[in-house]
Amino acid sequence: MSTSVKQTVIEMIERLPDDASVEDIMAELFFRRKVDEGLRELDAGKGVDHEEAKRQLGKWLN
């Protein structure tokens, strides 16, 4: 049985420190959403290979 989105979010929040702010929780949710989005894109074949990623990063870092 797969874990529901709600349960996944509850577990994520429970892993945060007790003094986590609403902003901290929102940042974790945003990060998780973006990671999930990226994984879906990779599964759909929309990713770039390692050499292309290095080339693109090289342009940004120069």
C-alpha positions, 0 to 999 in steps of 0.5 A, a space after each residue: 500500500 502506498 503512502 498518501 500525500 497527506 501522510 508523506 507531508 505529515 512525516 516530513 513536518 514531523 522530521 523538522 525541529 520543534 521550533 520550525 516556523 511556518 516559513 520553514 515548513 513552506 520551504 520544505 514543501 516547495 523543495 519537495 514539490 520541485 524535486 517531485 516535478 524534476 523526477 517526473 520530468 526525468 521519467 518522461 525523458 525530459 532531462 539533459 545528460 551529464 555533459 550537457 548539464 556541465 556545459 550549461 553550468 559552465 556558461 552560468 559560472 563564467 
